[in-house]
């Protein structure tokens, strides 16, 4: 999953480049909302959610 809890903050990380992260949020649902607001895309693949930042959505290997 690309939203992890670090010291009480939920941080979204791109599942393709693993470099792009959003600012930490105080709840999981706030982190999900932040991903949507930032234009990230999410897709379930093999039973797991994958989140892709705006930059990586343009790549040929993006799952979208």
C-alpha positions in Angstrom: 0.0 0.0 0.0 1.3 3.4 -0.8 -0.1 5.2 2.3 2.1 4.4 5.4 1.9 5.6 8.9 5.1 7.3 10.0 5.1 8.6 13.6 1.4 9.3 13.6 1.3 10.9 10.1 -0.1 9.1 7.0 2.2 9.7 4.0 1.3 8.8 0.4 4.2 7.6 -1.8 4.0 6.8 -5.5 4.1 3.1 -6.2 6.1 3.5 -9.4 8.9 6.0 -8.7 8.8 5.7 -4.8 10.2 9.2 -4.8 7.2 11.4 -4.9 5.5 11.8 -1.6 2.7 14.0 -0.4 2.8 15.8 2.9 1.8 13.8 5.9 -1.8 13.9 7.1 -3.3 13.1 10.5 -5.7 10.4 9.3 -5.7 7.8 6.6 -8.8 9.3 5.0 -7.2 12.8 4.9 -4.2 11.2 3.0 -6.7 9.6 0.5 -8.3 13.0 0.0 -4.9 14.6 -0.5 -4.0 12.1 -3.2 -7.2 12.9 -5.1 -6.7 16.6 -4.7 -3.1 16.3 -6.0 -4.3 14.4 -9.1 -2.9 11.1 -8.2 -4.6 7.9 -9.6 -5.4 4.7 -7.7 -6.1 1.3 -9.1 -6.5 -2.1 -7.5 -4.2 -4.7 -9.0 -4.1 -8.3 -7.7 -6.0 -7.3 -4.6 -3.7 -4.4 -3.7 -4.1 -0.6 -4.2 -1.5 1.1 -6.3 -1.1 4.8 -6.3 0.6 6.8 -9.1 1.8 10.4 -8.9 1.0 12.8 -11.8 4.5 12.6 -13.2 4.5 8.8 -13.4 1.0 8.6 -14.9 2.7 9.7 -18.2 5.1 6.7 -18.2 4.7 3.8 -20.5 4.7 1.3 -17.6 2.0 3.1 -15.6 -0.9 0.7 -14.8 -3.5 3.2 -16.2 
